[in-house]
């Protein structure tokens, strides 16, 4: 006898018959927009962004220097085909609304309706400690639980943080990912806008997750949010981000920079459910520092986008720090998910694990690209890397590029990789239990990603399963 | 900034408002040529031109990632208008 929860979930899953275009791929009119920069990147565009935001001189200088770095660095020729991106055919800054509200009723109707359709206000009411909603280049809504604010937790958009907590922002800004780290980080540093700033004081445990939702609406739009999370000693926080965009025939670009600082004995979990439409290039730099006995976890789910290149990394800088990366990539027709993770053990007795799961179908391509490094002096460190790839048909492709560097003799490092296909006998077995072929296939895929979905809050696990089922529709026969 | 060589070792010598500091011309992250990076006499730092790590010239320690290990530093002295590096 099925439990009421199982019946409810099954009912919810059975109701999935809309495609991405209907559910997330709609777009709103741009009639009420406050400002839209002309296409193309130049010193003038960068200066105008800084001027619009009325930034301090040091930030303006930082942006202009970053633009020089961007212009002088070659486009990377590894990973996906970045030669397809026309950097001159992008709007680098689009301000949809003049104000950032703490009340949904004050958000302009079109934008509010979008977030209603995406279920954001409902999620906030049900299970979040705070939420930020970014629409185009800037955050239009932000709210955080009053009790957390009273404890000194700061959760706000990055533009507001720069105005209201400038010293704190400046202390950590670009220390984890400098502007010249790579070409896309330089681009973000030059034209960044929006993103989240989270500061958790020592000893404060944020019980419910904080969430940010990113939405691109305009065609040929570039979204360049910048997120900085600092967890002081002994604190604990879970941050979740989600993202979608309309379906257009021409491309958009999303290039974020996310910097994380986990102080001694703190714990940070950063969960991403990336579901950009298939005309979005998603090129993101994410990096965390974990100090002594701190724990940093990336849970990274990549379902959407045309090309994703993203390798969340963790630098274990203090003794006994721990890092975990859980990565799911789903590559369907026309998609290339070049994902993975990097962990650098730079202190003794540090430990880590990387679990990567990829699913490729209909000619989609998924790549695991990872680095595991045990530096000189990181004695008695332990790590395990597991990469599993599931291919659903002959046309799809999976590649694994693991790099492991070991500088200590007593390191304990394991690496496992598997590539598998859904076997006829597995399908036959499930069919013998009354499932049809498509249901059987979905069940196998859900079982394959279960180690990751079980780490997500329940609402997101259901959503991820739903999204994957959606992607699986019609994949059999 | 002056770049000097001794027995295959390249060393950058920097003048931070009157005090001299010498560090190996090799970033601990990816061997980038530090002496070619942007030098701030006021902050007494140099930024690796390859990936942007910022180094404190007084200690050789990185102030930003991606470098996490210090670069070698060398004691300096000025004797009769001659700069002496202890290698």
Interface residues (C-beta under 8 A of the other chain):
Chain A: X69 X174 X175 X176 X177 X178 X179 X180 X181 X182 X287 X289 X315 X317 X344 X346 X375 X376
Chain B: X47 X49 X50 X51 X52 X53 X54 X63 X64 X65 X66 X68 X69
